[in-house]
Amino acid sequence: MKKLLYLFIICFLLIGCAKDCEYCQMSYQTINGYSSSLLNQIAQNEGYVDYTDKMKQEYPGEEYCGDVLEDIKELETYVELDGNNINDVRLYYDCN
């Protein structure tokens, strides 16, 4: 009977402690009317196919779990590219 109880406890701990994990990739969104074709031109000048290709190569996706996953999902930053003091691109992690 003790063996059955130990087995139950071990199974409970393994299942209960399993962390949710997701694959996350850095992504971007143009905002405030900024053209994605300008981003693509920047990337092509650097030798990439387009800006999406640049993001995937410079920031390869990874699997994140637990608290780190929650932190990654909340992370975002804004970038101003054309000198007009208005943000043009939002960078964030797309997780699934």
Contacts in CASP RR format, 6 or more apart in sequence:
PFRMAT RR
TARGET T0000
AUTHOR 0000-0000-0000
METHOD contacts of the structure
MODEL  1
MKKLLYLFIICFLLIGCAKDCEYCQMSYQTINGYSSSLLNQIAQNEGYVD
YTDKMKQEYPGEEYCGDVLEDIKELETYVELDGNNINDVRLYYDCN
19 65 0 8 1.000
19 66 0 8 1.000
20 65 0 8 1.000
20 66 0 8 1.000
20 69 0 8 1.000
21 63 0 8 1.000
21 64 0 8 1.000
21 65 0 8 1.000
21 66 0 8 1.000
21 69 0 8 1.000
22 63 0 8 1.000
22 64 0 8 1.000
22 65 0 8 1.000
22 69 0 8 1.000
22 95 0 8 1.000
22 96 0 8 1.000
23 61 0 8 1.000
23 62 0 8 1.000
23 63 0 8 1.000
23 95 0 8 1.000
23 96 0 8 1.000
24 61 0 8 1.000
24 62 0 8 1.000
24 63 0 8 1.000
24 64 0 8 1.000
24 69 0 8 1.000
24 72 0 8 1.000
24 73 0 8 1.000
24 93 0 8 1.000
24 94 0 8 1.000
24 95 0 8 1.000
25 55 0 8 1.000
25 56 0 8 1.000
25 59 0 8 1.000
25 60 0 8 1.000
25 61 0 8 1.000
25 93 0 8 1.000
25 94 0 8 1.000
25 95 0 8 1.000
26 55 0 8 1.000
26 58 0 8 1.000
26 59 0 8 1.000
26 61 0 8 1.000
26 91 0 8 1.000
26 92 0 8 1.000
26 93 0 8 1.000
26 94 0 8 1.000
27 55 0 8 1.000
27 91 0 8 1.000
27 92 0 8 1.000
27 93 0 8 1.000
27 94 0 8 1.000
28 39 0 8 1.000
28 51 0 8 1.000
28 52 0 8 1.000
28 55 0 8 1.000
28 89 0 8 1.000
28 90 0 8 1.000
28 91 0 8 1.000
28 92 0 8 1.000
29 89 0 8 1.000
29 90 0 8 1.000
29 92 0 8 1.000
30 36 0 8 1.000
30 39 0 8 1.000
30 88 0 8 1.000
30 89 0 8 1.000
31 78 0 8 1.000
31 87 0 8 1.000
31 88 0 8 1.000
31 89 0 8 1.000
31 90 0 8 1.000
32 86 0 8 1.000
32 87 0 8 1.000
32 88 0 8 1.000
33 88 0 8 1.000
34 81 0 8 1.000
34 82 0 8 1.000
34 88 0 8 1.000
34 89 0 8 1.000
36 51 0 8 1.000
38 81 0 8 1.000
38 82 0 8 1.000
39 50 0 8 1.000
39 51 0 8 1.000
39 89 0 8 1.000
40 50 0 8 1.000
40 51 0 8 1.000
42 51 0 8 1.000
43 49 0 8 1.000
43 50 0 8 1.000
43 51 0 8 1.000
43 53 0 8 1.000
43 54 0 8 1.000
44 50 0 8 1.000
46 54 0 8 1.000
48 54 0 8 1.000
48 57 0 8 1.000
64 72 0 8 1.000
64 95 0 8 1.000
69 95 0 8 1.000
72 93 0 8 1.000
72 95 0 8 1.000
73 93 0 8 1.000
73 95 0 8 1.000
75 92 0 8 1.000
75 93 0 8 1.000
76 90 0 8 1.000
76 91 0 8 1.000
76 92 0 8 1.000
76 93 0 8 1.000
77 90 0 8 1.000
77 91 0 8 1.000
77 92 0 8 1.000
78 87 0 8 1.000
78 89 0 8 1.000
78 90 0 8 1.000
78 91 0 8 1.000
79 87 0 8 1.000
79 88 0 8 1.000
79 89 0 8 1.000
79 90 0 8 1.000
79 91 0 8 1.000
80 86 0 8 1.000
80 87 0 8 1.000
80 88 0 8 1.000
81 88 0 8 1.000
81 89 0 8 1.000
82 88 0 8 1.000
END
